[in-house]
C-alpha cells in the first residue's frame, strides 16, 4: 500500500520541518526524491534519506526565481526523463497586523507561498501532460481556511493555493493528473518549539485531539495523495488539523 517505487518526486522547501518529513516519508515508500531548497540547505535531508536506504538528490532552488525553477525542472527531466509527483511546500511567514504590515511583507509572502506554486506547476506540467500522468500536491494551512489575526498575507497566500489547485484540477483531470491540497493545523516545528509550554498547552486546548500535529502527520497525508490509492481523488483539501477546523 502507498508504494511509490521508481516515482520521481520534487519536494520544495525540503530542508527542514514539514518539507523534510515529506521527503523522508516519500523516499521510505520507494520514491526517488529531489529535495529542493536554497543553496545546499537540503543536504541534511538527502543524507538522512540515503542513510535510511532511500534514494534522493539535492537540488538548489529559489522558488521565487523563474529561471531557477525552470533550471531545476530541466535538470530533473535530463536525468530522469519524467516528473511523477510535485509537492509545493516552500513557504514563509511575515506576520504583522494589517495596519502595520509593510507592502514588502505582503509581496514576499505571496511570491513565496503562492506565485512560486504557479511557477513550479507551470514548469512541471508539460512533462506530466505529455506522459498523461502526474500528482500535484500543495501545502496550504488551516489559516487559509479560517483566517488568523496578524496573518492576512499568509492567509491570503494559503487560501489562494486552494483556489489555484481546484481550478487546475479541473483543467488537467482529463490527462490523468490529480491536483490536491493538504492543509495542516498547528504543527510541532522549530518555530513552535520555541514557544513557552503554557502557550503550547493553550493551543492544544482548542484542538479536539488535544495535541499539536507532527510533520510526519502531514507527510503521511501527502504520501496517500501521491499514491495510486488516491487515483480517484482530485481538487480536494485534506485537512490535517486534529479537528481544529471542521
N, C-alpha and C positions, 0 to 999 in steps of 0.2 A: 504494500500500500504506500502511496505517495513516493513512488520510485521515480527519481529524476536522473537516472543513469544516462550519461552521454549528453545531457542537455547543456547548452551553453547559456550561462546566466550572467547578466550585468547587474551589479548592485551599486548604486551611487550612495555616497556618504557611508562607505563601508569601514571606516577607520575605528569606530567605537560605538558603544551603546546599541541601539536597535539595529543599525546597519550592520555592525559586526555580527550580531546574533543571527540576522537573516543570512548573511554569507556563510556562517558556520553550519547552520541547520540545513541549508540547501546543499552544501557540499557533503554533509553527512548522509544525505539521501542520494548521493551519486553524481550531483551536478558538477560541471567544471565552472568555477566561479571567477568572474572578472571583478575583482574588488577595487572599485574606483573611489578615489578621494584626491585631495590636493597633494601634489608632490608625491612622496612615498609614504604618506601617512597611513595607508592601509597595509603596510609591510607586516606589521604585527598580526593582523588578521590572517593574512596569507600564511605566515609562519605557523600559526596555531592550526589552521586547516591542514597544512601539509604534515604537521607533527601527528595529527589525528588520523592520517592516512588518506586525506582527501586531496582533491585537485583544485588549484587556484593560481591566479596570477595577479600581480599588482598592476594597476593602471593609474596613471596620473591624469586627473580630470578637474577642470574648473567648470562646473555646470553652468556658470553664468557667461561663459565664453563659447560662442557658437563654433569657432574654429577648433577649440579643444574637444568639444563634443563630437564633431564630425571626424576629427582625427582618431578619437577612440573607436568609433563605430567602424571606420575604415580599417583600423588595425585588427579589430576582432574579426571582421569579415575576411581579411587577408590570411589570418592564422587559422581560423576555424570554419570559414565558409558559411556560417549561419549564426543567427541570434535567436534562441528559443524563448528566452524569458528576460524581460526588462523590469527591474524594480526601481522605481523612482523614490528614493528615501532621503536624499540630501535635503537638509533644511536648517534654518537658523531662527533665532528669536531676537527681537529688538523691542522689548516690552516698554511701554510708556502710555500714560493716559493720553487720550486724544488731544487735549488742549496743549500738551507739552510735546507731543510727538513731532519729530522733525521729518521733513519730506524725505531725506535720505534714509531714515529708518523704515519708512513705508516702502520706498523703492527697492532697498536691499532685500527686504523680506519677500516682496512679490517676485523679484528677479530670481532669487534662490529657490523659493518654495514652489512657485507656480510656473513662471516663464521657463525655468530650467526643465520642467517636466515636458512642456511643449517642445523644447529644443531637442531633448533626448528622444522623445517619441518620433518627432519629425525625421530624425536621422536614422532611427532603427526600424521604422515602419516599412519602408520599401522592401528590404530583405525579407521581412515577415510576410508581406503580401505576396511576394514572388514565390515563397515556399508554401503559401496558404496554410500557415500555422504560426501560432505565437501566443504568448501570455504577457500582458502588460499590467503591472500591479503598482499602484501608487500609495504612499503612506500619508494619510490625512491626519486628522486629530479630532477628538471629541469636542475641542474648542471650535472647530469648523462646523459642528452641528448645533452646539448650544450657546456659543459665544463665551467671552470671559473679559471682565474689565481689565483695561490696560493692554489688551492684545488685539486691537482692531485690525492691525496689519497682519498678524499671524492668523487670526480667524478668517479674514478675507482670503488669504492665500490657501488655507486648508479647505475652506468651503469651495473655492474655485477649482481645486483638484477634483472635487466630487462632480461638479457640473461638467468639467472638461472630460472626465472619464466616462460619464454617462453618454455624452454626445459622441465621443469617439467609439464607444462600444457599439452604437447603432451603425456607425459608418463602416466598421471593419468586420462585423459579425459574419457577413457572407464569405469572408476569406478565412473563416475558422480561427480568428484571432479573438481572444477574450480580453476584456478590459475591466478590472475591478479595483476596489479601494479597500484598504484596511485602515480603520480609524481607532487608534489607540486612545485609552484614557490616561490616567495618571500612572506613569511607569517609573520603576526604580532605575535611575540613570545616575551618571556622575553629578548632574545638577541637583537632583532630588536628595542625593546622599549628603549634600552639604547643608540641607535644611534641618533645623532642630527637630528632635524626636517628637516634641509636642505638636509641631506643625504637621509632621507626617501622620501622627495619630488623628489629628483633626481632619486631614484629608481622607484617611481611611474610614472615618465615621460617616462620610457621605456616600460611601461605596457599599452597596448591599453585600458584596462578598468580603467586605471589611479588610481589604488589603490592597496595596498598590500592585500593579501588574509588573511583570518582569519582561526584559527584552525577548526572552525565549517565548513568552506568551504570544508576542507579536509575530515572531519568526515562524511559529507553528501555523499561525493563520495564513501567512504568506506561502508557506510550504504547501498547504492544502490548495490554495487558489492557483498555485503554479503546476499542480499535478493533474494527471489525466482524470482523477476522481472528480475534479471540478470542471470538466469539459462543457457542461451544460449550464454554467453559471457565468453571466456577464452583465455588466452595468450595475453591479451591486456594491453596497457598502457593508463590509463586515466589521461591526463594532466590537472591539475587544477592550472593554472598559469596566468589567466586573459589575455591570448593572448601573453604573453611574448615570448613564443617559440611555433611556429606553424609547 
